[in-house]
């Protein structure tokens, strides 16, 4: 079951369980749509995979299956990330 993490790892924006701008990679690294599109170029800085929209957990299920409250905030070194993307393309 997904943790449904509460924030963007890069900019620390709050992402509620029903936030349609939340994006995740295969390991559930969580970022907001703006960071994925404008900063990360749709490449996860942790695993190198791509992102997809995080599913919404309906409010009626949050009591039985609560979303995570553990915040992960690891701002990305944007220049190093973009250089690593460029190096993969060569």
PyMOL Python script that loads the backbone (N, CA, C, O; Angstrom):
from pymol import cmd

cmd.read_pdbstr("""\
ATOM      1  N   UNK A   1       0.843  -1.171   0.000  1.00  0.00           N
ATOM      2  CA  UNK A   1       0.000   0.000   0.000  1.00  0.00           C
ATOM      3  C   UNK A   1       0.896   1.245   0.000  1.00  0.00           C
ATOM      4  O   UNK A   1       1.925   1.286   0.675  1.00  0.00           O
ATOM      5  N   UNK A   2       0.490   2.240  -0.760  1.00  0.00           N
ATOM      6  CA  UNK A   2       1.262   3.481  -0.836  1.00  0.00           C
ATOM      7  C   UNK A   2       1.234   4.236   0.492  1.00  0.00           C
ATOM      8  O   UNK A   2       0.231   4.243   1.205  1.00  0.00           O
ATOM      9  N   UNK A   3       2.362   4.870   0.801  1.00  0.00           N
ATOM     10  CA  UNK A   3       2.442   5.672   2.020  1.00  0.00           C
ATOM     11  C   UNK A   3       1.605   6.949   1.916  1.00  0.00           C
ATOM     12  O   UNK A   3       1.061   7.421   2.914  1.00  0.00           O
ATOM     13  N   UNK A   4       1.503   7.501   0.717  1.00  0.00           N
ATOM     14  CA  UNK A   4       0.869   8.810   0.489  1.00  0.00           C
ATOM     15  C   UNK A   4       1.607   9.860   1.332  1.00  0.00           C
ATOM     16  O   UNK A   4       1.069  10.390   2.305  1.00  0.00           O
ATOM     17  N   UNK A   5       2.828  10.137   0.939  1.00  0.00           N
ATOM     18  CA  UNK A   5       3.681  11.092   1.665  1.00  0.00           C
ATOM     19  C   UNK A   5       3.111  12.505   1.590  1.00  0.00           C
ATOM     20  O   UNK A   5       2.466  12.869   0.607  1.00  0.00           O
ATOM     21  N   UNK A   6       3.355  13.305   2.637  1.00  0.00           N
ATOM     22  CA  UNK A   6       2.660  14.586   2.788  1.00  0.00           C
ATOM     23  C   UNK A   6       3.285  15.807   2.123  1.00  0.00           C
ATOM     24  O   UNK A   6       2.742  16.906   2.231  1.00  0.00           O
ATOM     25  N   UNK A   7       4.423  15.638   1.433  1.00  0.00           N
ATOM     26  CA  UNK A   7       5.074  16.832   0.894  1.00  0.00           C
ATOM     27  C   UNK A   7       5.967  16.510  -0.291  1.00  0.00           C
ATOM     28  O   UNK A   7       6.316  15.356  -0.538  1.00  0.00           O
ATOM     29  N   UNK A   8       6.325  17.558  -1.017  1.00  0.00           N
ATOM     30  CA  UNK A   8       7.287  17.460  -2.120  1.00  0.00           C
ATOM     31  C   UNK A   8       8.690  17.392  -1.523  1.00  0.00           C
ATOM     32  O   UNK A   8       9.060  18.225  -0.696  1.00  0.00           O
ATOM     33  N   UNK A   9       9.464  16.400  -1.944  1.00  0.00           N
ATOM     34  CA  UNK A   9      10.815  16.247  -1.414  1.00  0.00           C
ATOM     35  C   UNK A   9      11.724  17.420  -1.770  1.00  0.00           C
ATOM     36  O   UNK A   9      12.668  17.711  -1.035  1.00  0.00           O
ATOM     37  N   UNK A  10      11.454  18.094  -2.881  1.00  0.00           N
ATOM     38  CA  UNK A  10      12.326  19.197  -3.298  1.00  0.00           C
ATOM     39  C   UNK A  10      11.913  20.529  -2.677  1.00  0.00           C
ATOM     40  O   UNK A  10      12.712  21.143  -1.969  1.00  0.00           O
ATOM     41  N   UNK A  11      10.708  20.983  -2.919  1.00  0.00           N
ATOM     42  CA  UNK A  11      10.302  22.325  -2.467  1.00  0.00           C
ATOM     43  C   UNK A  11       9.545  22.317  -1.140  1.00  0.00           C
ATOM     44  O   UNK A  11       9.264  23.382  -0.591  1.00  0.00           O
ATOM     45  N   UNK A  12       9.216  21.153  -0.624  1.00  0.00           N
ATOM     46  CA  UNK A  12       8.519  20.970   0.647  1.00  0.00           C
ATOM     47  C   UNK A  12       7.064  21.444   0.629  1.00  0.00           C
ATOM     48  O   UNK A  12       6.474  21.673   1.685  1.00  0.00           O
ATOM     49  N   UNK A  13       6.490  21.589  -0.551  1.00  0.00           N
ATOM     50  CA  UNK A  13       5.076  21.954  -0.668  1.00  0.00           C
ATOM     51  C   UNK A  13       4.226  20.853  -0.033  1.00  0.00           C
ATOM     52  O   UNK A  13       4.508  19.668  -0.213  1.00  0.00           O
ATOM     53  N   UNK A  14       3.199  21.236   0.699  1.00  0.00           N
ATOM     54  CA  UNK A  14       2.268  20.266   1.268  1.00  0.00           C
ATOM     55  C   UNK A  14       1.483  19.587   0.148  1.00  0.00           C
ATOM     56  O   UNK A  14       1.025  20.240  -0.789  1.00  0.00           O
ATOM     57  N   UNK A  15       1.336  18.271   0.259  1.00  0.00           N
ATOM     58  CA  UNK A  15       0.581  17.479  -0.718  1.00  0.00           C
ATOM     59  C   UNK A  15      -0.414  16.616   0.056  1.00  0.00           C
ATOM     60  O   UNK A  15      -0.049  15.579   0.610  1.00  0.00           O
ATOM     61  N   UNK A  16      -1.642  17.043   0.087  1.00  0.00           N
ATOM     62  CA  UNK A  16      -2.675  16.309   0.809  1.00  0.00           C
ATOM     63  C   UNK A  16      -2.958  14.981   0.108  1.00  0.00           C
ATOM     64  O   UNK A  16      -2.595  14.816  -1.056  1.00  0.00           O
ATOM     65  N   UNK A  17      -3.598  14.033   0.795  1.00  0.00           N
ATOM     66  CA  UNK A  17      -3.878  12.739   0.176  1.00  0.00           C
ATOM     67  C   UNK A  17      -4.714  12.816  -1.100  1.00  0.00           C
ATOM     68  O   UNK A  17      -4.688  11.897  -1.919  1.00  0.00           O
ATOM     69  N   UNK A  18      -5.456  13.913  -1.268  1.00  0.00           N
ATOM     70  CA  UNK A  18      -6.274  14.059  -2.478  1.00  0.00           C
ATOM     71  C   UNK A  18      -5.707  15.082  -3.460  1.00  0.00           C
ATOM     72  O   UNK A  18      -6.411  15.530  -4.365  1.00  0.00           O
ATOM     73  N   UNK A  19      -4.442  15.451  -3.285  1.00  0.00           N
ATOM     74  CA  UNK A  19      -3.808  16.459  -4.148  1.00  0.00           C
ATOM     75  C   UNK A  19      -3.479  15.861  -5.506  1.00  0.00           C
ATOM     76  O   UNK A  19      -2.677  14.932  -5.604  1.00  0.00           O
ATOM     77  N   UNK A  20      -4.084  16.382  -6.528  1.00  0.00           N
ATOM     78  CA  UNK A  20      -3.877  15.831  -7.878  1.00  0.00           C
ATOM     79  C   UNK A  20      -2.547  16.264  -8.500  1.00  0.00           C
ATOM     80  O   UNK A  20      -2.202  15.808  -9.590  1.00  0.00           O
ATOM     81  N   UNK A  21      -1.796  17.137  -7.821  1.00  0.00           N
ATOM     82  CA  UNK A  21      -0.500  17.548  -8.365  1.00  0.00           C
ATOM     83  C   UNK A  21       0.649  16.695  -7.825  1.00  0.00           C
ATOM     84  O   UNK A  21       1.802  16.928  -8.188  1.00  0.00           O
ATOM     85  N   UNK A  22       0.362  15.718  -6.970  1.00  0.00           N
ATOM     86  CA  UNK A  22       1.406  14.852  -6.415  1.00  0.00           C
ATOM     87  C   UNK A  22       1.855  13.839  -7.462  1.00  0.00           C
ATOM     88  O   UNK A  22       1.034  13.228  -8.145  1.00  0.00           O
ATOM     89  N   UNK A  23       3.164  13.672  -7.576  1.00  0.00           N
ATOM     90  CA  UNK A  23       3.767  12.742  -8.528  1.00  0.00           C
ATOM     91  C   UNK A  23       4.684  11.794  -7.753  1.00  0.00           C
ATOM     92  O   UNK A  23       5.323  12.191  -6.779  1.00  0.00           O
ATOM     93  N   UNK A  24       4.739  10.523  -8.204  1.00  0.00           N
ATOM     94  CA  UNK A  24       5.609   9.549  -7.559  1.00  0.00           C
ATOM     95  C   UNK A  24       6.390   8.753  -8.604  1.00  0.00           C
ATOM     96  O   UNK A  24       5.974   8.632  -9.756  1.00  0.00           O
ATOM     97  N   UNK A  25       7.531   8.216  -8.172  1.00  0.00           N
ATOM     98  CA  UNK A  25       8.299   7.292  -9.006  1.00  0.00           C
ATOM     99  C   UNK A  25       8.009   5.876  -8.527  1.00  0.00           C
ATOM    100  O   UNK A  25       7.158   5.681  -7.659  1.00  0.00           O
ATOM    101  N   UNK A  26       8.684   4.914  -9.064  1.00  0.00           N
ATOM    102  CA  UNK A  26       8.451   3.517  -8.722  1.00  0.00           C
ATOM    103  C   UNK A  26       8.764   3.203  -7.258  1.00  0.00           C
ATOM    104  O   UNK A  26       8.240   2.230  -6.715  1.00  0.00           O
ATOM    105  N   UNK A  27       9.611   4.013  -6.611  1.00  0.00           N
ATOM    106  CA  UNK A  27       9.940   3.814  -5.201  1.00  0.00           C
ATOM    107  C   UNK A  27       9.152   4.745  -4.290  1.00  0.00           C
ATOM    108  O   UNK A  27       9.426   4.834  -3.093  1.00  0.00           O
ATOM    109  N   UNK A  28       8.182   5.432  -4.857  1.00  0.00           N
ATOM    110  CA  UNK A  28       7.304   6.367  -4.156  1.00  0.00           C
ATOM    111  C   UNK A  28       8.020   7.629  -3.681  1.00  0.00           C
ATOM    112  O   UNK A  28       7.567   8.281  -2.740  1.00  0.00           O
ATOM    113  N   UNK A  29       9.132   7.978  -4.323  1.00  0.00           N
ATOM    114  CA  UNK A  29       9.694   9.305  -4.087  1.00  0.00           C
ATOM    115  C   UNK A  29       8.588  10.263  -4.517  1.00  0.00           C
ATOM    116  O   UNK A  29       7.967  10.059  -5.561  1.00  0.00           O
ATOM    117  N   UNK A  30       8.338  11.285  -3.740  1.00  0.00           N
ATOM    118  CA  UNK A  30       7.171  12.136  -3.959  1.00  0.00           C
ATOM    119  C   UNK A  30       7.585  13.577  -4.219  1.00  0.00           C
ATOM    120  O   UNK A  30       8.342  14.174  -3.454  1.00  0.00           O
ATOM    121  N   UNK A  31       7.068  14.123  -5.323  1.00  0.00           N
ATOM    122  CA  UNK A  31       7.354  15.499  -5.701  1.00  0.00           C
ATOM    123  C   UNK A  31       6.069  16.128  -6.242  1.00  0.00           C
ATOM    124  O   UNK A  31       5.156  15.417  -6.662  1.00  0.00           O
ATOM    125  N   UNK A  32       6.002  17.452  -6.232  1.00  0.00           N
ATOM    126  CA  UNK A  32       4.849  18.127  -6.819  1.00  0.00           C
ATOM    127  C   UNK A  32       5.032  18.212  -8.342  1.00  0.00           C
ATOM    128  O   UNK A  32       6.147  18.103  -8.852  1.00  0.00           O
ATOM    129  N   UNK A  33       3.940  18.403  -9.038  1.00  0.00           N
ATOM    130  CA  UNK A  33       3.965  18.460 -10.496  1.00  0.00           C
ATOM    131  C   UNK A  33       4.918  19.554 -10.992  1.00  0.00           C
ATOM    132  O   UNK A  33       5.649  19.341 -11.960  1.00  0.00           O
ATOM    133  N   UNK A  34       4.917  20.717 -10.340  1.00  0.00           N
ATOM    134  CA  UNK A  34       5.776  21.820 -10.784  1.00  0.00           C
ATOM    135  C   UNK A  34       7.255  21.430 -10.731  1.00  0.00           C
ATOM    136  O   UNK A  34       8.003  21.711 -11.668  1.00  0.00           O
ATOM    137  N   UNK A  35       7.678  20.788  -9.646  1.00  0.00           N
ATOM    138  CA  UNK A  35       9.083  20.382  -9.544  1.00  0.00           C
ATOM    139  C   UNK A  35       9.425  19.295 -10.558  1.00  0.00           C
ATOM    140  O   UNK A  35      10.490  19.334 -11.174  1.00  0.00           O
ATOM    141  N   UNK A  36       8.526  18.323 -10.734  1.00  0.00           N
ATOM    142  CA  UNK A  36       8.766  17.246 -11.705  1.00  0.00           C
ATOM    143  C   UNK A  36       8.919  17.823 -13.109  1.00  0.00           C
ATOM    144  O   UNK A  36       9.825  17.435 -13.847  1.00  0.00           O
ATOM    145  N   UNK A  37       8.040  18.741 -13.473  1.00  0.00           N
ATOM    146  CA  UNK A  37       8.040  19.293 -14.832  1.00  0.00           C
ATOM    147  C   UNK A  37       9.125  20.330 -15.066  1.00  0.00           C
ATOM    148  O   UNK A  37       9.812  20.295 -16.088  1.00  0.00           O
ATOM    149  N   UNK A  38       9.282  21.249 -14.128  1.00  0.00           N
ATOM    150  CA  UNK A  38      10.135  22.412 -14.356  1.00  0.00           C
ATOM    151  C   UNK A  38      11.554  22.278 -13.816  1.00  0.00           C
ATOM    152  O   UNK A  38      12.455  22.980 -14.274  1.00  0.00           O
ATOM    153  N   UNK A  39      11.764  21.393 -12.857  1.00  0.00           N
ATOM    154  CA  UNK A  39      13.088  21.261 -12.249  1.00  0.00           C
ATOM    155  C   UNK A  39      13.722  19.916 -12.593  1.00  0.00           C
ATOM    156  O   UNK A  39      14.872  19.858 -13.028  1.00  0.00           O
ATOM    157  N   UNK A  40      12.970  18.841 -12.396  1.00  0.00           N
ATOM    158  CA  UNK A  40      13.527  17.494 -12.505  1.00  0.00           C
ATOM    159  C   UNK A  40      13.464  16.892 -13.904  1.00  0.00           C
ATOM    160  O   UNK A  40      14.058  15.843 -14.154  1.00  0.00           O
ATOM    161  N   UNK A  41      12.752  17.542 -14.812  1.00  0.00           N
ATOM    162  CA  UNK A  41      12.626  17.067 -16.190  1.00  0.00           C
ATOM    163  C   UNK A  41      12.086  15.637 -16.255  1.00  0.00           C
ATOM    164  O   UNK A  41      12.497  14.850 -17.108  1.00  0.00           O
ATOM    165  N   UNK A  42      11.160  15.307 -15.345  1.00  0.00           N
ATOM    166  CA  UNK A  42      10.496  14.001 -15.269  1.00  0.00           C
ATOM    167  C   UNK A  42      11.468  12.837 -15.010  1.00  0.00           C
ATOM    168  O   UNK A  42      11.198  11.700 -15.398  1.00  0.00           O
ATOM    169  N   UNK A  43      12.599  13.132 -14.350  1.00  0.00           N
ATOM    170  CA  UNK A  43      13.563  12.094 -13.976  1.00  0.00           C
ATOM    171  C   UNK A  43      13.768  12.165 -12.468  1.00  0.00           C
ATOM    172  O   UNK A  43      14.154  13.209 -11.941  1.00  0.00           O
ATOM    173  N   UNK A  44      13.513  11.072 -11.778  1.00  0.00           N
ATOM    174  CA  UNK A  44      13.675  11.048 -10.328  1.00  0.00           C
ATOM    175  C   UNK A  44      15.154  11.204  -9.969  1.00  0.00           C
ATOM    176  O   UNK A  44      15.994  10.465 -10.484  1.00  0.00           O
ATOM    177  N   UNK A  45      15.480  12.156  -9.093  1.00  0.00           N
ATOM    178  CA  UNK A  45      16.880  12.354  -8.716  1.00  0.00           C
ATOM    179  C   UNK A  45      17.417  11.246  -7.815  1.00  0.00           C
ATOM    180  O   UNK A  45      18.627  11.130  -7.624  1.00  0.00           O
ATOM    181  N   UNK A  46      16.524  10.437  -7.263  1.00  0.00           N
ATOM    182  CA  UNK A  46      16.947   9.373  -6.353  1.00  0.00           C
ATOM    183  C   UNK A  46      17.193   8.049  -7.066  1.00  0.00           C
ATOM    184  O   UNK A  46      18.156   7.349  -6.753  1.00  0.00           O
ATOM    185  N   UNK A  47      16.330   7.696  -8.024  1.00  0.00           N
ATOM    186  CA  UNK A  47      16.456   6.391  -8.673  1.00  0.00           C
ATOM    187  C   UNK A  47      16.664   6.474 -10.186  1.00  0.00           C
ATOM    188  O   UNK A  47      17.036   5.480 -10.809  1.00  0.00           O
ATOM    189  N   UNK A  48      16.430   7.638 -10.780  1.00  0.00           N
ATOM    190  CA  UNK A  48      16.607   7.797 -12.218  1.00  0.00           C
ATOM    191  C   UNK A  48      15.389   7.398 -13.035  1.00  0.00           C
ATOM    192  O   UNK A  48      15.412   7.478 -14.264  1.00  0.00           O
ATOM    193  N   UNK A  49      14.329   6.971 -12.366  1.00  0.00           N
ATOM    194  CA  UNK A  49      13.107   6.588 -13.071  1.00  0.00           C
ATOM    195  C   UNK A  49      12.241   7.786 -13.415  1.00  0.00           C
ATOM    196  O   UNK A  49      12.585   8.931 -13.122  1.00  0.00           O
ATOM    197  N   UNK A  50      11.120   7.501 -14.038  1.00  0.00           N
ATOM    198  CA  UNK A  50      10.196   8.580 -14.392  1.00  0.00           C
ATOM    199  C   UNK A  50       9.115   8.704 -13.318  1.00  0.00           C
ATOM    200  O   UNK A  50       9.129   7.974 -12.328  1.00  0.00           O
ATOM    201  N   UNK A  51       8.194   9.619 -13.519  1.00  0.00           N
ATOM    202  CA  UNK A  51       7.125   9.875 -12.563  1.00  0.00           C
ATOM    203  C   UNK A  51       5.762   9.605 -13.183  1.00  0.00           C
ATOM    204  O   UNK A  51       5.589   9.614 -14.401  1.00  0.00           O
ATOM    205  N   UNK A  52       4.813   9.368 -12.304  1.00  0.00           N
ATOM    206  CA  UNK A  52       3.416   9.239 -12.686  1.00  0.00           C
ATOM    207  C   UNK A  52       2.586   9.925 -11.609  1.00  0.00           C
ATOM    208  O   UNK A  52       3.064  10.146 -10.496  1.00  0.00           O
ATOM    209  N   UNK A  53       1.341  10.261 -11.943  1.00  0.00           N
ATOM    210  CA  UNK A  53       0.478  10.887 -10.948  1.00  0.00           C
ATOM    211  C   UNK A  53       0.238   9.920  -9.799  1.00  0.00           C
ATOM    212  O   UNK A  53      -0.010   8.733 -10.012  1.00  0.00           O
ATOM    213  N   UNK A  54       0.314  10.437  -8.586  1.00  0.00           N
ATOM    214  CA  UNK A  54       0.034   9.611  -7.420  1.00  0.00           C
ATOM    215  C   UNK A  54      -1.473   9.409  -7.310  1.00  0.00           C
ATOM    216  O   UNK A  54      -2.234  10.367  -7.452  1.00  0.00           O
ATOM    217  N   UNK A  55      -1.913   8.181  -7.061  1.00  0.00           N
ATOM    218  CA  UNK A  55      -3.354   7.973  -6.887  1.00  0.00           C
ATOM    219  C   UNK A  55      -3.879   8.733  -5.675  1.00  0.00           C
ATOM    220  O   UNK A  55      -3.146   9.004  -4.725  1.00  0.00           O
ATOM    221  N   UNK A  56      -5.136   9.063  -5.730  1.00  0.00           N
ATOM    222  CA  UNK A  56      -5.803   9.752  -4.615  1.00  0.00           C
ATOM    223  C   UNK A  56      -6.350   8.696  -3.666  1.00  0.00           C
ATOM    224  O   UNK A  56      -6.964   7.722  -4.101  1.00  0.00           O
ATOM    225  N   UNK A  57      -6.128   8.886  -2.372  1.00  0.00           N
ATOM    226  CA  UNK A  57      -6.751   7.999  -1.391  1.00  0.00           C
ATOM    227  C   UNK A  57      -8.036   8.674  -0.931  1.00  0.00           C
ATOM    228  O   UNK A  57      -7.984   9.750  -0.335  1.00  0.00           O
ATOM    229  N   UNK A  58      -9.188   8.065  -1.196  1.00  0.00           N
ATOM    230  CA  UNK A  58     -10.464   8.676  -0.819  1.00  0.00           C
ATOM    231  C   UNK A  58     -10.540   8.935   0.691  1.00  0.00           C
ATOM    232  O   UNK A  58     -10.050   8.148   1.502  1.00  0.00           O
ATOM    233  N   UNK A  59     -11.157  10.038   1.033  1.00  0.00           N
ATOM    234  CA  UNK A  59     -11.251  10.454   2.429  1.00  0.00           C
ATOM    235  C   UNK A  59     -11.857   9.369   3.319  1.00  0.00           C
ATOM    236  O   UNK A  59     -11.444   9.207   4.468  1.00  0.00           O
ATOM    237  N   UNK A  60     -12.828   8.629   2.798  1.00  0.00           N
ATOM    238  CA  UNK A  60     -13.481   7.598   3.611  1.00  0.00           C
ATOM    239  C   UNK A  60     -12.526   6.462   3.998  1.00  0.00           C
ATOM    240  O   UNK A  60     -12.812   5.713   4.933  1.00  0.00           O
ATOM    241  N   UNK A  61     -11.399   6.326   3.294  1.00  0.00           N
ATOM    242  CA  UNK A  61     -10.432   5.279   3.613  1.00  0.00           C
ATOM    243  C   UNK A  61      -9.283   5.760   4.498  1.00  0.00           C
ATOM    244  O   UNK A  61      -8.492   4.949   4.980  1.00  0.00           O
ATOM    245  N   UNK A  62      -9.185   7.072   4.713  1.00  0.00           N
ATOM    246  CA  UNK A  62      -8.054   7.613   5.467  1.00  0.00           C
ATOM    247  C   UNK A  62      -8.064   7.213   6.940  1.00  0.00           C
ATOM    248  O   UNK A  62      -7.002   7.157   7.560  1.00  0.00           O
ATOM    249  N   UNK A  63      -9.219   6.935   7.510  1.00  0.00           N
ATOM    250  CA  UNK A  63      -9.275   6.510   8.909  1.00  0.00           C
ATOM    251  C   UNK A  63      -8.664   5.119   9.052  1.00  0.00           C
ATOM    252  O   UNK A  63      -7.850   4.878   9.943  1.00  0.00           O
ATOM    253  N   UNK A  64      -9.057   4.225   8.183  1.00  0.00           N
ATOM    254  CA  UNK A  64      -8.542   2.853   8.240  1.00  0.00           C
ATOM    255  C   UNK A  64      -7.121   2.758   7.685  1.00  0.00           C
ATOM    256  O   UNK A  64      -6.307   1.989   8.195  1.00  0.00           O
ATOM    257  N   UNK A  65      -6.822   3.531   6.651  1.00  0.00           N
ATOM    258  CA  UNK A  65      -5.515   3.509   5.990  1.00  0.00           C
ATOM    259  C   UNK A  65      -4.964   4.934   5.917  1.00  0.00           C
ATOM    260  O   UNK A  65      -4.996   5.557   4.855  1.00  0.00           O
ATOM    261  N   UNK A  66      -4.459   5.452   7.041  1.00  0.00           N
ATOM    262  CA  UNK A  66      -4.014   6.851   7.063  1.00  0.00           C
ATOM    263  C   UNK A  66      -2.803   7.106   6.170  1.00  0.00           C
ATOM    264  O   UNK A  66      -1.964   6.232   5.954  1.00  0.00           O
ATOM    265  N   UNK A  67      -2.745   8.320   5.665  1.00  0.00           N
ATOM    266  CA  UNK A  67      -1.581   8.755   4.887  1.00  0.00           C
ATOM    267  C   UNK A  67      -0.410   8.969   5.841  1.00  0.00           C
ATOM    268  O   UNK A  67      -0.599   9.241   7.027  1.00  0.00           O
ATOM    269  N   UNK A  68       0.788   8.843   5.311  1.00  0.00           N
ATOM    270  CA  UNK A  68       1.992   9.057   6.109  1.00  0.00           C
ATOM    271  C   UNK A  68       2.059  10.506   6.593  1.00  0.00           C
ATOM    272  O   UNK A  68       1.595  11.420   5.912  1.00  0.00           O
ATOM    273  N   UNK A  69       2.629  10.696   7.751  1.00  0.00           N
ATOM    274  CA  UNK A  69       2.879  12.045   8.268  1.00  0.00           C
ATOM    275  C   UNK A  69       4.367  12.365   8.268  1.00  0.00           C
ATOM    276  O   UNK A  69       4.773  13.463   8.647  1.00  0.00           O
ATOM    277  N   UNK A  70       5.177  11.399   7.840  1.00  0.00           N
ATOM    278  CA  UNK A  70       6.626  11.586   7.816  1.00  0.00           C
ATOM    279  C   UNK A  70       7.017  12.420   6.600  1.00  0.00           C
ATOM    280  O   UNK A  70       6.803  12.017   5.456  1.00  0.00           O
ATOM    281  N   UNK A  71       7.586  13.575   6.866  1.00  0.00           N
ATOM    282  CA  UNK A  71       8.014  14.471   5.803  1.00  0.00           C
ATOM    283  C   UNK A  71       9.437  14.112   5.364  1.00  0.00           C
ATOM    284  O   UNK A  71      10.312  13.872   6.196  1.00  0.00           O
ATOM    285  N   UNK A  72       9.651  14.080   4.051  1.00  0.00           N
ATOM    286  CA  UNK A  72      10.981  13.871   3.480  1.00  0.00           C
ATOM    287  C   UNK A  72      11.301  15.142   2.697  1.00  0.00           C
ATOM    288  O   UNK A  72      10.627  15.459   1.717  1.00  0.00           O
ATOM    289  N   UNK A  73      12.328  15.864   3.130  1.00  0.00           N
ATOM    290  CA  UNK A  73      12.705  17.106   2.448  1.00  0.00           C
ATOM    291  C   UNK A  73      14.197  17.036   2.143  1.00  0.00           C
ATOM    292  O   UNK A  73      15.041  17.257   3.011  1.00  0.00           O
ATOM    293  N   UNK A  74      14.497  16.721   0.884  1.00  0.00           N
ATOM    294  CA  UNK A  74      15.870  16.635   0.392  1.00  0.00           C
ATOM    295  C   UNK A  74      15.955  17.461  -0.880  1.00  0.00           C
ATOM    296  O   UNK A  74      15.859  16.911  -1.977  1.00  0.00           O
ATOM    297  N   UNK A  75      16.136  18.784  -0.755  1.00  0.00           N
ATOM    298  CA  UNK A  75      16.216  19.599  -1.971  1.00  0.00           C
ATOM    299  C   UNK A  75      17.284  19.068  -2.925  1.00  0.00           C
ATOM    300  O   UNK A  75      18.376  18.678  -2.509  1.00  0.00           O
ATOM    301  N   UNK A  76      16.950  19.063  -4.180  1.00  0.00           N
ATOM    302  CA  UNK A  76      17.811  18.508  -5.222  1.00  0.00           C
ATOM    303  C   UNK A  76      18.853  19.538  -5.643  1.00  0.00           C
ATOM    304  O   UNK A  76      18.535  20.717  -5.796  1.00  0.00           O
ATOM    305  N   UNK A  77      20.091  19.100  -5.831  1.00  0.00           N
ATOM    306  CA  UNK A  77      21.115  19.940  -6.449  1.00  0.00           C
ATOM    307  C   UNK A  77      20.775  19.946  -7.935  1.00  0.00           C
ATOM    308  O   UNK A  77      21.120  19.018  -8.667  1.00  0.00           O
ATOM    309  N   UNK A  78      20.102  20.992  -8.366  1.00  0.00           N
ATOM    310  CA  UNK A  78      19.534  21.035  -9.712  1.00  0.00           C
ATOM    311  C   UNK A  78      20.611  20.920 -10.784  1.00  0.00           C
ATOM    312  O   UNK A  78      20.432  20.185 -11.755  1.00  0.00           O
ATOM    313  N   UNK A  79      21.719  21.627 -10.630  1.00  0.00           N
ATOM    314  CA  UNK A  79      22.778  21.572 -11.646  1.00  0.00           C
ATOM    315  C   UNK A  79      23.353  20.164 -11.772  1.00  0.00           C
ATOM    316  O   UNK A  79      23.573  19.686 -12.885  1.00  0.00           O
ATOM    317  N   UNK A  80      23.597  19.503 -10.659  1.00  0.00           N
ATOM    318  CA  UNK A  80      24.119  18.134 -10.701  1.00  0.00           C
ATOM    319  C   UNK A  80      23.087  17.188 -11.306  1.00  0.00           C
ATOM    320  O   UNK A  80      23.442  16.289 -12.067  1.00  0.00           O
ATOM    321  N   UNK A  81      21.821  17.385 -10.974  1.00  0.00           N
ATOM    322  CA  UNK A  81      20.764  16.534 -11.517  1.00  0.00           C
ATOM    323  C   UNK A  81      20.666  16.687 -13.034  1.00  0.00           C
ATOM    324  O   UNK A  81      20.604  15.691 -13.755  1.00  0.00           O
ATOM    325  N   UNK A  82      20.650  17.909 -13.515  1.00  0.00           N
ATOM    326  CA  UNK A  82      20.557  18.141 -14.962  1.00  0.00           C
ATOM    327  C   UNK A  82      21.795  17.605 -15.688  1.00  0.00           C
ATOM    328  O   UNK A  82      21.687  17.093 -16.803  1.00  0.00           O
ATOM    329  N   UNK A  83      22.969  17.721 -15.058  1.00  0.00           N
ATOM    330  CA  UNK A  83      24.190  17.174 -15.676  1.00  0.00           C
ATOM    331  C   UNK A  83      24.110  15.650 -15.754  1.00  0.00           C
ATOM    332  O   UNK A  83      24.561  15.053 -16.732  1.00  0.00           O
ATOM    333  N   UNK A  84      23.536  15.020 -14.723  1.00  0.00           N
ATOM    334  CA  UNK A  84      23.438  13.558 -14.763  1.00  0.00           C
ATOM    335  C   UNK A  84      22.457  13.098 -15.845  1.00  0.00           C
ATOM    336  O   UNK A  84      22.662  12.058 -16.469  1.00  0.00           O
ATOM    337  N   UNK A  85      21.402  13.867 -16.062  1.00  0.00           N
ATOM    338  CA  UNK A  85      20.462  13.549 -17.134  1.00  0.00           C
ATOM    339  C   UNK A  85      21.160  13.668 -18.488  1.00  0.00           C
ATOM    340  O   UNK A  85      21.023  12.803 -19.353  1.00  0.00           O
ATOM    341  N   UNK A  86      21.904  14.751 -18.651  1.00  0.00           N
ATOM    342  CA  UNK A  86      22.619  14.980 -19.907  1.00  0.00           C
ATOM    343  C   UNK A  86      23.636  13.871 -20.169  1.00  0.00           C
ATOM    344  O   UNK A  86      23.779  13.419 -21.305  1.00  0.00           O
ATOM    345  N   UNK A  87      24.340  13.431 -19.128  1.00  0.00           N
ATOM    346  CA  UNK A  87      25.337  12.368 -19.286  1.00  0.00           C
ATOM    347  C   UNK A  87      24.704  11.039 -19.677  1.00  0.00           C
ATOM    348  O   UNK A  87      25.338  10.246 -20.373  1.00  0.00           O
ATOM    349  N   UNK A  88      23.479  10.777 -19.252  1.00  0.00           N
ATOM    350  CA  UNK A  88      22.796   9.538 -19.618  1.00  0.00           C
ATOM    351  C   UNK A  88      22.434   9.510 -21.094  1.00  0.00           C
ATOM    352  O   UNK A  88      22.320   8.443 -21.698  1.00  0.00           O
ATOM    353  N   UNK A  89      22.254  10.701 -21.669  1.00  0.00           N
ATOM    354  CA  UNK A  89      21.850  10.801 -23.072  1.00  0.00           C
ATOM    355  C   UNK A  89      23.019  10.630 -24.024  1.00  0.00           C
ATOM    356  O   UNK A  89      22.823  10.370 -25.211  1.00  0.00           O
ATOM    357  N   UNK A  90      24.224  10.772 -23.514  1.00  0.00           N
ATOM    358  CA  UNK A  90      25.423  10.687 -24.373  1.00  0.00           C
ATOM    359  C   UNK A  90      25.802   9.258 -24.624  1.00  0.00           C
ATOM    360  O   UNK A  90      26.780   8.992 -25.322  1.00  0.00           O
TER     361      UNK A  90
END
""", "prot")
cmd.dss("prot")
cmd.show_as("cartoon", "prot")
cmd.util.cbc("prot")
cmd.orient("prot")
